[in-house]
Amino acid sequence: MVVYLVAFYAYPLYRNIDLSLRHYTVRSFVQGGAPFSGLDNYRTVLDNPTFVPALAHTVVFTVVSLVFQFAIGLALAVFFNRHFPLSGTLRALFLVPWLLPLIVSASTWSWMLNSDSGIVNTALGWAGIDPVNWLTAPDWALVSVIIANIWIGIPFNLVVLYSGLQVIPGEVYEAAALDGASGAQQFWRITFPLLRPVSAITLLLGLVYTLKVFDLIWIMTKGGPVDASTTFATWSYRLGFGNLLPDFGPGAAVGNLLILMALAFGLLYIRMQRKQVGR
């Protein structure tokens, strides 16, 4: 286990930190001998005009995705908790977005949102609504990748929250019904409070995952147009590998900032998990 952690976690992290503290060129990246530059790469990143938009897009992409993924996942979990006929089959079908490779999901959404031949614009045309340039308009590119990411993340929230609902005793609902509690009152006074520990873990895990989403955005928009959907993940990749003259140092610096954000929430998750175990 120690060898595995060192080889696949500690060493890549060390290399990324080293990249961010040196001035690398293509030659020095291959042959070694890059001069030490301290925090210059981080200053370059912070002074870059792309930094603030990328940070804002990362926050908006993460927060909006989490809110809708959790809300829709919770609604579906409560719905399927009623155990109606074929509920198991329908619940299994909702797992399809989660099981598909991301490259397939991203390519499908790119086709659906195509400005000229996409099925979404075709449906809007039938409804008498002007077509939307989903992937090529700066006002809609970020919205498009958020919609796709919400669709992909709903099954995870559904599965975890549904499992949490199974733990709540049915006798609690029976007692509440005898006391005259309505369905809404049962949800807000019983279901939601008792589901809070599971909800917290679901949101934290979803937060850490969503911060790192790269392939979906890169396949659909490549962070464009004009950086309208650029996040830290896509910006880091573009700096390090997406240009003719790659900036390995600044790219690694952006990646490290993203790691720090994910690490902070990961530590928060561990702390909450320990509190639950202590109870």
C-alpha positions as CSV (number, residue, x, y, z in Angstrom):
1,M,0.0,0.0,0.0
2,V,2.8,2.4,0.8
3,V,4.6,1.7,-2.5
4,Y,1.3,2.2,-4.3
5,L,0.6,5.5,-2.6
6,V,4.1,6.8,-3.2
7,A,4.2,5.7,-6.9
8,F,0.7,7.0,-7.9
9,Y,0.0,9.8,-5.5
10,A,3.1,11.2,-3.7
11,Y,5.5,11.2,-6.6
12,P,3.1,12.8,-9.2
13,L,2.2,15.4,-6.5
14,Y,5.9,16.1,-5.9
15,R,6.5,16.4,-9.7
16,N,3.6,18.8,-10.1
17,I,4.9,21.0,-7.3
18,D,8.4,20.9,-8.7
19,L,7.0,21.9,-12.1
20,S,5.2,24.9,-10.6
21,L,8.5,26.1,-8.9
22,R,10.7,26.0,-12.0
23,H,10.9,27.6,-15.4
24,Y,10.5,24.6,-17.7
25,T,10.8,24.6,-21.5
26,V,10.2,21.6,-23.7
27,R,13.9,20.8,-23.7
28,S,14.3,21.1,-20.0
29,F,11.1,19.1,-19.4
30,V,12.6,16.2,-21.3
31,Q,16.3,16.5,-20.4
32,G,16.0,18.2,-16.9
33,G,18.0,21.1,-15.6
34,A,15.1,23.7,-15.4
35,P,16.2,26.7,-13.3
36,F,14.4,27.3,-10.0
37,S,11.9,30.3,-10.3
38,G,10.2,30.2,-6.9
39,L,6.7,31.6,-6.9
40,D,7.1,33.3,-10.3
41,N,4.7,30.9,-12.0
42,Y,2.0,31.5,-9.3
43,R,2.4,35.3,-9.8
44,T,2.1,34.8,-13.5
45,V,-1.1,32.9,-13.0
46,L,-2.6,35.4,-10.6
47,D,-1.7,38.3,-12.9
48,N,-3.1,36.5,-16.0
49,P,-6.5,38.1,-17.1
50,T,-7.9,34.6,-17.4
51,F,-7.5,33.9,-13.7
52,V,-10.6,35.7,-12.4
53,P,-13.0,34.4,-15.1
54,A,-11.6,30.9,-14.7
55,L,-12.1,31.1,-10.9
56,A,-15.6,32.5,-11.4
57,H,-16.5,29.8,-13.9
58,T,-15.2,27.1,-11.6
59,V,-17.3,28.3,-8.7
60,V,-20.4,28.8,-10.8
61,F,-20.0,25.4,-12.6
62,T,-19.5,23.6,-9.2
63,V,-22.2,25.3,-7.2
64,V,-25.0,25.3,-9.8
65,S,-24.2,21.6,-10.7
66,L,-24.3,20.6,-7.1
67,V,-27.6,22.4,-6.3
68,F,-29.5,20.9,-9.2
69,Q,-27.9,17.4,-9.0
70,F,-28.8,17.2,-5.3
71,A,-32.3,18.6,-5.6
72,I,-33.2,16.4,-8.5
73,G,-31.5,13.4,-7.0
74,L,-33.3,13.9,-3.7
75,A,-36.7,14.3,-5.4
76,L,-36.1,11.1,-7.4
77,A,-34.9,9.2,-4.3
78,V,-38.1,10.2,-2.4
79,F,-40.2,9.2,-5.5
80,F,-38.6,5.8,-5.8
81,N,-38.8,5.2,-2.1
82,R,-42.5,4.5,-2.6
83,H,-41.8,1.1,-4.1
84,F,-44.4,1.2,-6.9
85,P,-44.4,-1.5,-9.7
86,L,-41.3,-1.3,-11.9
87,S,-39.7,1.1,-9.6
88,G,-36.5,-1.0,-9.5
89,T,-36.3,-1.2,-13.3
90,L,-36.8,2.6,-13.7
91,R,-34.3,3.3,-10.9
92,A,-31.8,1.1,-12.8
93,L,-32.4,3.1,-16.0
94,F,-31.5,6.3,-14.2
95,L,-28.0,4.9,-13.6
96,V,-27.2,4.9,-17.4
97,P,-25.7,8.4,-17.4
98,W,-23.4,7.4,-14.6
99,L,-22.3,4.2,-16.3
100,L,-21.6,5.7,-19.7
101,P,-18.0,6.7,-20.4
102,L,-17.7,10.5,-20.2
103,I,-16.4,10.8,-23.7
104,V,-19.6,9.2,-24.9
105,S,-21.8,11.4,-22.8
106,A,-19.9,14.6,-23.8
107,S,-20.0,13.7,-27.5
108,T,-23.8,12.9,-27.3
109,W,-24.5,16.3,-25.6
110,S,-22.3,18.1,-28.2
111,W,-24.4,16.5,-31.0
112,M,-27.7,17.3,-29.2
113,L,-26.7,20.9,-28.6
114,N,-25.3,21.5,-32.1
115,S,-26.5,24.9,-33.4
116,D,-27.4,23.6,-36.9
117,S,-28.5,20.0,-36.6
118,G,-28.9,19.4,-32.9
119,I,-32.1,17.9,-31.6
120,V,-32.5,20.6,-28.9
121,N,-32.7,23.4,-31.5
122,T,-34.9,21.3,-33.7
123,A,-37.4,20.9,-30.7
124,L,-37.1,24.7,-30.0
125,G,-37.9,25.3,-33.7
126,W,-41.1,23.2,-33.4
127,A,-42.1,25.3,-30.4
128,G,-41.6,28.5,-32.3
129,I,-38.4,29.5,-30.4
130,D,-35.4,30.8,-32.2
131,P,-32.4,28.4,-32.2
132,V,-29.7,28.9,-29.6
133,N,-25.9,28.7,-30.2
134,W,-25.4,26.5,-27.2
135,L,-21.7,25.7,-27.7
136,T,-20.5,28.7,-29.7
137,A,-22.1,31.7,-27.9
138,P,-20.2,33.1,-24.9
139,D,-23.5,33.5,-23.0
140,W,-24.5,29.8,-23.4
141,A,-21.3,27.8,-23.4
142,L,-21.0,27.5,-19.7
143,V,-24.8,26.8,-19.3
144,S,-24.4,24.0,-21.8
145,V,-21.6,22.2,-19.9
146,I,-23.5,22.7,-16.6
147,I,-26.6,21.1,-18.0
148,A,-24.6,18.1,-19.3
149,N,-22.8,17.8,-15.9
150,I,-26.0,17.9,-14.0
151,W,-27.4,15.0,-16.1
152,I,-24.3,13.0,-15.4
153,G,-24.3,13.6,-11.7
154,I,-28.0,13.0,-10.9
155,P,-27.6,9.2,-10.7
156,F,-24.9,9.4,-8.0
157,N,-27.1,11.6,-5.8
158,L,-30.1,9.3,-6.5
159,V,-28.2,6.2,-5.4
160,V,-26.6,7.6,-2.3
161,L,-29.7,9.4,-1.1
162,Y,-32.0,6.5,-1.8
163,S,-29.7,4.3,0.3
164,G,-30.0,6.9,3.1
165,L,-33.8,6.8,2.9
166,Q,-33.8,3.0,3.4
167,V,-32.3,3.5,6.9
168,I,-35.1,5.7,8.1
169,P,-37.6,3.5,10.1
170,G,-41.1,3.4,8.6
171,E,-42.6,3.6,12.0
172,V,-41.6,7.2,12.2
173,Y,-43.7,8.1,9.2
174,E,-46.6,6.0,10.6
175,A,-46.6,7.9,13.8
176,A,-46.4,11.2,12.0
177,A,-49.4,10.2,9.8
178,L,-51.4,9.3,12.9
179,D,-50.6,12.8,14.3
180,G,-52.0,14.3,11.2
181,A,-48.7,15.4,9.5
182,S,-49.0,16.0,5.8
183,G,-46.6,14.7,3.2
184,A,-44.7,18.0,3.1
185,Q,-44.5,18.2,6.9
186,Q,-43.2,14.6,7.0
187,F,-40.5,15.5,4.5
188,W,-39.3,18.7,6.1
189,R,-39.6,17.5,9.7
190,I,-38.6,13.8,9.3
191,T,-37.0,12.9,6.0
192,F,-34.7,15.9,5.5
193,P,-33.3,16.2,9.1
194,L,-32.7,12.4,9.3
195,L,-31.1,12.4,5.9
196,R,-28.7,15.3,6.8
197,P,-25.6,13.2,7.4
198,V,-26.0,11.4,4.1
199,S,-26.8,14.7,2.4
200,A,-23.6,16.3,3.7
201,I,-21.4,13.4,2.5
202,T,-23.1,13.4,-0.9
203,L,-22.6,17.1,-1.4
204,L,-19.0,17.0,-0.3
205,L,-18.1,14.1,-2.5
206,G,-19.9,15.8,-5.4
207,L,-18.1,19.0,-4.7
208,V,-14.6,17.4,-4.8
209,Y,-15.5,15.6,-8.0
210,T,-17.1,18.5,-9.8
211,L,-14.1,20.8,-9.1
212,K,-12.0,18.4,-11.1
213,V,-14.3,18.0,-14.2
214,F,-12.2,18.4,-17.3
215,D,-13.0,15.9,-20.0
216,L,-16.7,16.9,-20.3
217,I,-15.9,20.6,-20.8
218,W,-12.9,20.0,-23.0
219,I,-14.9,17.7,-25.4
220,M,-17.9,20.0,-25.6
221,T,-16.3,23.5,-25.7
222,K,-12.6,23.3,-25.0
223,G,-13.2,26.1,-22.5
224,G,-14.4,28.5,-25.2
225,P,-15.5,30.5,-26.9
226,V,-13.2,33.2,-25.8
227,D,-12.7,31.5,-22.4
228,A,-16.5,31.6,-21.7
229,S,-16.5,28.1,-20.2
230,T,-12.8,27.9,-19.0
231,T,-12.4,26.5,-15.5
232,F,-9.2,25.8,-13.6
233,A,-9.1,22.2,-14.9
234,T,-9.3,23.2,-18.6
235,W,-7.0,26.2,-18.1
236,S,-4.3,24.1,-16.5
237,Y,-4.4,21.6,-19.3
238,R,-4.4,24.2,-22.0
239,L,-1.4,26.0,-20.4
240,G,0.6,22.7,-20.1
241,F,-0.4,20.8,-23.2
242,G,-2.8,22.8,-25.4
243,N,-0.4,25.4,-26.9
244,L,2.4,25.1,-29.4
245,L,4.8,26.5,-26.8
246,P,3.5,24.9,-23.5
247,D,3.8,26.7,-20.2
248,F,4.4,23.7,-17.9
249,G,5.1,25.9,-14.9
250,P,2.0,28.0,-14.9
251,G,-0.1,25.0,-15.9
252,A,1.2,23.1,-12.9
253,A,0.6,26.1,-10.7
254,V,-3.1,26.3,-11.7
255,G,-3.3,22.5,-11.1
256,N,-1.9,23.0,-7.6
257,L,-4.5,25.7,-6.9
258,L,-7.2,23.3,-7.9
259,I,-5.6,20.5,-5.7
260,L,-5.7,22.9,-2.7
261,M,-9.4,23.6,-3.3
262,A,-10.2,19.9,-3.5
263,L,-8.0,19.1,-0.6
264,A,-9.7,21.7,1.6
265,F,-13.1,20.1,1.0
266,G,-11.7,16.6,1.3
267,L,-10.4,17.4,4.8
268,L,-13.8,18.8,5.6
269,Y,-15.4,15.5,4.5
270,I,-13.0,13.5,6.7
271,R,-13.7,15.7,9.7
272,M,-17.5,15.3,9.2
273,Q,-17.1,11.5,8.8
274,R,-15.2,11.3,12.0
275,K,-17.9,13.2,13.8
276,Q,-20.5,10.8,12.5
277,V,-18.4,7.8,13.7
278,G,-18.0,9.4,17.1
279,R,-21.8,9.6,17.4
